[in-house]
Structure formats: structure tokens, C-alpha cells
Amino acid sequence: MAYRLAAALSAILLAISSAPPAMAKPFIYTNARFGTSVTFPLDVFTDRAGEPANGDGMTFVAPDGASLAVYGSNNALDQTPEQLADFSSEGMEVTYRKVGKDWVALSGHDGTDIFYHRLEFGRDGVIHAFMLKYPAAAKSKYDPLVRAIADSLVGP
């Protein structure tokens, strides 16, 4: 009986420990100017850096130095996704680059930080985007959040 109980507890603990991390206390930020929206854990990004005067977006920061910038912009130069990928990665070491018909995903290093940058083309020439940057030492904390945040990025 004790063996069965121990085996059952071990199986439960294994299932719990191998489950993907859930985003706790999700928060949806929507930019009023462009309608860019993203969902992220508010208990991770606890502070806001001031909103720019032009109302393009907002940057949320974490106590460990990570930041999440969410913004929209007009595609004033009428860039293609390929051109936008080139422009958006200037000055950074890109280790992952994927360009779709109407989106761009970039990841790599910006100095000692890791970054993930997602840009999506919306209607009326608007680009919806977010840039997640975090210290390399916090990789295990932020890597699991990237997919959920990227999947939540939407805009008109």
C-alpha cells in the first residue's frame, strides 16, 4: 500500500513538474492609437516606463531588468516584411529570423541581453509589434513566456 501511494505521488509530481509554465495574472494591454494588443503576466512586468508623447505604445519593465515594449507604427516607408526585418535587426546579433507574408520574427542578442521581436502587418499600413528583452541569466524565466506573448499579439 505504501509503495502504491509513493508511486502515485511520484507520478503526480512528475506530471506537475513537466507541465508547461502557465502565465499567471494575465494582463491585456491595448494601444489606443493603433489598436495593438498583447497579453502578458502583470506579476512579471510590474512597472511601466512612461508612455511616449506620440502614443505609439508602452514599455513594461520587470525588477530584474527585462522589458516588454508593445507598440504600433505606420509603415511610412511602405516596407515589405523582408525590408522591415533588415531594418529592425540593425545593430543586433540575430540568431533566429523568420519572415512571413505579413509578419516578422527576430531573436538573438542585443549586447548582453536576449531579445525577441515580433512585427505583424495590420490593415491601413499599420505595423503591430512587441520587443521582449531580458538578461541572458534570466533565460529560463522568459523563454517560456515568448510563445504565449507572441500568440497574443493582435491588431486591426
C-alpha positions in Angstrom: 0.0 0.0 0.0 2.8 2.4 0.9 4.6 1.6 -2.3 1.4 2.4 -4.4 1.0 5.7 -2.6 4.6 6.6 -3.1 4.4 5.7 -6.8 1.2 7.7 -7.2 2.7 10.8 -5.6 5.8 10.4 -7.8 3.6 10.3 -10.9 1.7 13.4 -9.8 4.8 15.3 -9.0 6.3 14.4 -12.4 3.2 15.5 -14.2 3.1 18.8 -12.4 6.8 19.5 -12.9 6.7 18.7 -16.7 3.7 20.8 -17.4 4.4 24.0 -19.4 4.5 27.1 -17.2 1.2 29.0 -17.1 1.1 32.7 -17.4 0.0 34.0 -14.0 -2.3 37.0 -13.7 -2.6 37.8 -17.4 -2.9 41.4 -18.4 -4.1 42.7 -21.8 -2.6 46.0 -22.9 -4.2 47.7 -25.9 -2.7 50.8 -27.5 -5.4 53.4 -28.0 -3.7 54.9 -31.1 -3.1 51.8 -33.2 -5.2 49.1 -31.5 -2.1 46.9 -31.0 -2.9 44.4 -28.2 -0.8 41.9 -26.3 -1.3 39.7 -23.2 1.4 39.2 -20.7 1.9 38.3 -17.0 1.5 41.5 -15.0 3.2 39.9 -12.0 6.4 39.7 -14.1 6.3 43.1 -15.7 5.4 45.1 -12.7 6.2 48.7 -13.7 5.7 50.9 -16.7 8.2 53.2 -18.4 6.4 56.4 -19.4 4.2 56.4 -22.5 5.8 58.3 -25.4 4.2 61.6 -26.2 3.1 60.3 -29.7 1.0 57.5 -28.1 2.7 54.7 -30.1 2.8 52.2 -27.3 4.1 51.4 -23.8 7.1 49.7 -22.3 6.6 47.4 -19.3 9.6 46.6 -17.1 10.5 43.8 -14.6 12.6 44.2 -11.5 15.4 42.0 -13.0 15.9 44.4 -15.9 13.7 42.7 -18.5 11.4 44.9 -20.7 8.4 44.4 -22.9 7.8 47.2 -25.4 4.4 47.0 -27.2 3.7 49.4 -30.0 2.2 50.2 -33.3 3.6 52.3 -36.1 2.6 53.4 -39.6 4.5 51.7 -42.4 5.5 55.1 -43.7 8.3 53.7 -45.8 6.0 51.0 -47.3 8.5 48.4 -46.3 8.0 44.7 -47.2 8.4 42.2 -44.4 11.9 41.4 -45.6 12.9 45.0 -45.6 11.3 45.5 -42.2 13.3 42.5 -40.8 16.5 44.0 -42.1 15.7 47.5 -40.7 14.5 46.1 -37.3 17.6 44.0 -36.7 20.3 46.7 -37.3 22.9 46.7 -34.6 21.8 43.4 -33.1 23.1 39.9 -33.4 20.2 37.9 -34.9 20.3 34.2 -34.3 16.7 33.4 -35.5 15.0 35.2 -38.3 11.7 34.1 -39.9 9.8 36.3 -42.4 6.3 35.5 -43.5 3.8 37.1 -45.9 2.7 39.7 -43.3 4.9 39.1 -40.3 8.5 39.1 -39.0 10.0 37.2 -36.0 13.6 38.0 -34.9 15.6 36.8 -31.9 19.1 37.0 -30.8 21.4 39.2 -28.6 21.5 42.9 -28.0 24.6 43.3 -26.0 24.3 41.0 -23.0 20.5 40.8 -23.4 18.4 38.3 -25.3 15.7 39.7 -27.4 12.6 38.5 -29.3 11.0 40.9 -31.7 7.6 40.2 -33.4 6.1 42.5 -36.0 2.8 41.9 -37.8 1.3 43.9 -40.7 -2.2 45.1 -40.0 -4.7 46.9 -42.1 -4.3 50.5 -43.3 -0.5 50.3 -43.3 -0.1 49.8 -39.6 2.6 47.5 -38.1 1.8 45.9 -34.7 4.8 44.8 -32.7 6.4 43.9 -29.4 10.0 43.6 -28.3 10.9 41.5 -25.3 14.4 41.9 -23.9 15.8 40.1 -20.9 19.2 39.4 -19.3 20.7 36.2 -20.5 20.9 35.0 -16.9 17.1 35.0 -16.8 16.6 32.9 -20.0 14.9 30.1 -18.2 12.3 32.5 -16.8 11.5 34.4 -20.0 11.9 31.8 -22.8 8.7 30.1 -21.8 6.8 33.4 -22.0 7.8 34.2 -25.6 5.3 31.9 -27.3 2.3 33.0 -25.3 3.1 36.7 -25.7 3.7 36.3 -29.4 0.5 34.3 -29.9 -1.5 37.1 -28.2 -0.2 39.9 -30.4 -3.2 41.3 -32.4 -4.3 44.5 -34.1 -6.8 45.7 -36.6 
